[in-house]
Amino acid sequence: MRWALPALVLLLAGCGSYQGTIAFTSTRDGNAEVYAMHADGGGIRDLTRNLAQDGQPAWSPDGKTIAFVSTRDGNAGIYAMHADGSGQRRLTRSEANDTAPVWSPDGRKIAFMCTVATPRIVTEICAVGADGRGRLRLTTAAEGDNLYPQWSHDSQVILCTRSYGGYSVWALRADGGGQSLFLTRAAEAAYSPDGTRLASLGRPSTRGAWALYVGRRRVSHATGSVDSLAWSPDGDRLAFVAARDVYVVNADGSGERRLTHGPGSSLSPQWSADGKSIAVERLRGQHSDVVVVRADGTGERALTSGSGKNGGPTWRP
């Protein structure tokens, strides 16, 4: 599972062997900003241009809008802008911090992690309309944090990980109507794009390594605990991280393949819209870069090579 939220990377339609759009956060100019670049690493530009900290970009399903996190008005809040960086506007207002925006498949709402300071500091799951209206707090956990919101394909349910008494996955109604235990001994879960299958990180015992499951079937066999599952756009494959490298496996458990071989740690694999490529953040010491690799493991290429941290890639739909 993801132990920390990495910064995100944004790639825009490119040319050459890698096609499509990615977004990323970079500290190359001193503070964190959201940048865009072609999928071949060219045409990079700063979208946010702000003295505050900006990051964690997330594309709307139609690819026209980017949600992101900014501290420009004090605490961290959720903002939105057009794909070219224009029209920046604040969507959430809170006395604490709002982070990790995730769009609903219908593009009408954004789920995010919201910090609540009373009776003690915990992370909850909230949702807000894409226009900034109708904010709802969806979890009320007495203990533990609620992390990593993921939408169902019909935008009606949100899954999240609860970190109390061992990790578990909870289901939340997006209209704020309740919460229920969904999976025990599980950390992270995500529906396939068509909503017919559920992938999750689970382990058979409290001390066992985390593995990737589709339904009740274990589909990963790589060494080490599995982290950061991601469905391919066609729902036939899953990417994940194990022992610091990226793997791909078919949803039925066949064809497991290691795609990267270091150096450093690969984080948060993200599929291109055509399912042919995967972008990752490659962390080495205090520096990180955005790296792309084809889904068959060939053609690995670093897209950034500047100073600071460049990471958390997400492709334009």
C-alpha positions in Angstrom: 0.0 0.0 0.0 1.1 3.6 -0.4 2.7 4.8 2.8 3.0 8.4 1.6 1.3 10.5 -1.0 3.8 11.4 -3.7 3.6 14.6 -5.7 1.9 14.2 -9.1 3.1 14.6 -12.7 1.1 15.8 -15.7 1.9 14.8 -19.3 0.2 16.5 -22.3 -0.3 15.2 -25.8 3.0 14.4 -27.2 4.7 13.0 -30.3 7.2 10.3 -30.9 7.1 6.8 -29.4 5.1 7.9 -26.3 1.8 9.5 -27.0 -0.6 11.2 -24.6 -0.7 13.6 -21.8 0.9 13.4 -18.3 0.9 15.9 -15.3 3.5 16.3 -12.6 4.6 18.3 -9.6 8.2 19.6 -9.6 10.3 21.6 -7.2 12.8 22.5 -9.9 12.3 26.2 -9.5 12.4 26.2 -5.7 8.8 25.5 -4.6 6.3 22.9 -5.7 4.4 23.7 -8.9 2.1 21.7 -11.3 3.8 21.3 -14.6 2.7 19.8 -18.0 4.8 18.2 -20.7 4.5 16.1 -23.8 4.8 12.4 -23.3 8.2 12.4 -24.9 9.5 14.9 -22.2 9.3 18.0 -24.4 7.1 21.1 -24.2 7.3 21.4 -20.4 5.6 24.3 -18.8 4.6 25.6 -15.4 0.8 25.6 -15.1 0.3 27.0 -11.6 3.0 29.8 -11.3 2.4 30.5 -7.7 4.7 31.2 -4.7 2.8 28.8 -2.6 3.0 25.0 -2.7 1.0 23.4 -5.6 0.8 19.8 -6.4 -1.2 16.5 -6.7 -2.9 17.2 -10.0 -5.8 15.0 -11.1 -7.5 15.1 -14.5 -11.2 15.3 -14.9 -12.7 12.3 -16.9 -13.1 14.5 -20.0 -9.5 15.8 -19.8 -10.6 19.4 -19.7 -10.0 20.3 -16.1 -7.2 19.6 -13.5 -7.9 19.4 -9.8 -4.9 20.1 -7.6 -3.8 21.0 -4.1 -2.5 24.4 -3.1 -1.5 26.3 0.0 -1.9 29.7 -1.6 -4.7 30.8 0.8 -3.1 29.4 4.0 -3.9 25.7 4.6 -4.0 23.1 1.9 -7.2 23.2 -0.2 -8.5 21.6 -3.4 -8.4 23.9 -6.5 -9.3 23.4 -10.2 -8.0 24.9 -13.4 -8.4 24.4 -17.1 -5.9 22.1 -18.8 -3.8 25.0 -19.9 -3.5 26.4 -16.4 -6.1 29.2 -16.8 -9.1 29.8 -14.7 -7.7 28.7 -11.4 -10.3 28.6 -8.6 -10.7 27.3 -5.1 -13.2 24.4 -4.5 -12.8 23.7 -0.8 -12.4 25.8 2.3 -11.5 24.3 5.7 -9.7 25.2 8.9 -7.4 22.2 8.3 -6.0 20.5 5.2 -7.7 19.0 2.1 -5.5 16.8 -0.1 -5.5 13.9 -2.7 -8.4 14.8 -5.0 -10.0 12.0 -7.0 -12.7 12.7 -9.7 -15.9 10.7 -9.9 -16.2 8.8 -13.2 -19.1 11.1 -14.2 -17.1 14.2 -13.5 -19.6 15.7 -11.1 -17.8 15.3 -7.8 -14.3 15.1 -6.3 -13.5 12.9 -3.3 -10.5 13.9 -1.2 -8.8 13.4 2.2 -9.8 16.0 4.7 -8.1 16.6 8.1 -10.4 17.0 11.1 -8.9 18.5 14.2 -11.5 17.5 16.8 -11.6 15.7 19.1 -8.1 14.8 17.8 -6.3 15.1 14.5 -7.5 12.4 12.1 -7.8 12.1 8.3 -11.4 11.6 7.0 -12.9 11.3 3.5 -14.9 14.2 2.1 -16.5 15.0 -1.2 -17.4 18.2 -3.0 -19.2 19.1 -6.3 -17.0 19.9 -9.2 -18.3 23.5 -8.9 -17.2 23.7 -5.2 -20.7 23.3 -3.8 -22.2 20.6 -1.5 -19.2 19.6 0.6 -19.9 16.4 2.5 -17.8 14.6 5.2 -18.4 10.9 4.5 -16.5 9.2 7.3 -16.7 9.6 11.1 -14.1 7.2 12.4 -13.6 7.3 16.1 -10.1 6.0 15.7 -7.6 5.8 12.9 -7.2 7.6 9.6 -9.3 7.1 6.4 -7.1 7.1 3.3 -6.9 6.7 -0.5 -10.5 7.3 -1.8 -11.5 5.3 -4.9 -14.8 5.7 -6.8 -17.1 2.9 -8.1 -17.7 3.0 -11.8 -21.2 4.4 -11.3 -20.0 7.3 -9.0 -22.3 6.1 -6.2 -19.8 4.5 -3.8 -16.4 5.4 -2.5 -13.9 2.9 -1.1 -11.3 4.0 1.4 -8.7 2.4 3.6 -9.0 2.7 7.4 -5.9 2.4 9.5 -7.2 1.2 12.9 -6.8 -2.2 14.5 -5.2 -3.4 11.2 -6.0 -2.1 7.8 -9.5 -2.5 6.3 -11.5 -1.2 3.4 -14.7 0.6 4.0 -17.5 1.5 1.6 -19.1 5.0 1.7 -22.2 6.2 -0.1 -21.2 9.3 -2.1 -24.4 11.1 -1.0 -23.3 10.9 2.6 -25.8 8.2 3.6 -23.6 5.9 5.5 -20.4 3.7 5.7 -19.9 0.0 6.1 -17.0 -2.5 6.4 -16.2 -3.8 3.0 -13.0 -5.9 3.3 -11.0 -7.0 6.3 -7.2 -7.3 6.4 -7.1 -5.2 3.2 -5.3 -2.0 2.2 -6.5 -0.2 -0.9 -9.1 -1.5 -3.3 -10.3 -0.4 -6.7 -13.0 -1.4 -9.2 -12.0 -2.3 -12.7 -13.1 0.5 -15.2 -16.3 -1.4 -16.1 -17.1 -2.1 -12.5 -17.3 -5.9 -12.8 -14.1 -6.8 -10.8 -12.5 -5.6 -7.6 -8.7 -5.6 -7.0 -7.3 -5.1 -3.6 -4.2 -5.4 -1.5 -4.6 -8.1 1.1 -2.7 -10.6 3.3 -3.8 -13.8 4.8 -2.3 -13.1 8.2 -1.4 -10.0 10.2 2.3 -10.6 9.6 2.2 -11.7 6.0 3.4 -9.8 3.0 0.8 -7.7 1.1 -0.3 -9.3 -2.2 -2.5 -8.3 -5.1 -5.9 -10.0 -5.3 -8.7 -9.8 -7.9 -11.8 -10.9 -6.1 -10.6 -13.8 -3.8 -7.8 -14.9 -6.2 -4.3 -13.9 -5.6 -2.8 -12.7 -8.8 0.7 -11.4 -7.8 3.7 -13.6 -6.9 6.5 -11.1 -7.0 8.9 -11.0 -4.0 8.1 -8.6 -1.3 4.9 -6.7 -0.3 2.8 -5.2 -3.1 2.0 -1.5 -3.3 0.0 0.9 -5.5 -2.3 -1.1 -7.7 -3.6 0.4 -10.9 -6.0 -1.0 -13.5 -5.3 -0.7 -17.2 -7.9 1.3 -19.1 -9.3 -1.9 -20.7 -9.5 -3.6 -17.4 -7.5 -6.6 -18.5 -4.3 -5.9 -16.6 -3.0 -4.4 -13.3 0.2 -2.6 -12.6 1.7 -2.7 -9.1 5.0 -2.1 -7.2 6.9 -4.9 -5.4 10.4 -4.7 -4.1 10.8 -1.1 -5.5 10.0 -2.1 -9.1 6.9 -2.0 -11.3 5.2 -5.2 -12.4 2.2 -5.9 -14.7 -0.1 -9.0 -14.4 -3.2 -10.1 -16.2 -6.4 -9.9 -14.2 -6.6 -13.7 -14.2 -3.1 -14.0 -12.6 -1.3 -15.0 -15.8 1.6 -13.2 -17.5 3.2 -11.5 -14.6 6.1 -9.4 -15.9 8.7 -7.1 -14.2 8.9 -3.8 -16.1 11.6 -1.8 -14.3 14.9 -2.8 -12.8 16.0 0.3 -10.8 18.1 2.0 -9.9 16.1 3.6 -7.1 12.5 3.0 -6.1 9.6 3.2 -8.6 6.4 4.7 -7.1 2.7 5.0 -8.1 2.5 3.5 -11.6 0.0 5.2 -13.9 -1.3 3.9 -17.3 -1.5 5.9 -20.4 -4.9 6.4 -21.9 -4.2 3.9 -24.7 -2.9 1.3 -22.2 0.5 1.0 -24.0 2.7 2.8 -21.6 3.1 3.3 -17.8 4.6 6.3 -16.1 6.2 6.2 -12.6 8.1 8.3 -10.2 11.7 7.1 -9.8 13.1 8.1 -6.4 16.8 8.1 -5.8 17.9 9.7 -2.5 16.5 13.3 -2.4 15.9 13.4 -6.1 13.1 11.9 -8.2 12.2 11.9 -11.9 9.3 10.9 -14.1 10.0 7.7 -16.0 8.0 6.0 -18.7 8.1 2.4 -19.9 6.1 0.4 -22.3 3.7 -2.1 -20.9 5.8 -4.9 -22.3 8.9 -3.7 -20.3 10.8 -2.1 -23.3 11.7 1.5 -24.0 12.3 2.8 -20.5 13.0 6.5 -20.6 13.4 9.3 -18.1 11.3 12.4 -19.0 12.8 14.7 -16.4 16.4 15.2 -15.4 16.4 18.5 -13.6 17.0 19.3 -10.0 14.6 18.7 -7.1 11.8 16.3 -7.1 9.7 15.4 -10.1 7.0 12.8 -9.6 3.5 11.3 -9.3 2.7 11.0 -13.0 -0.9 11.0 -14.2 -2.0 10.8 -17.8 -4.6 12.8 -19.5 -7.7 10.7 -20.3 
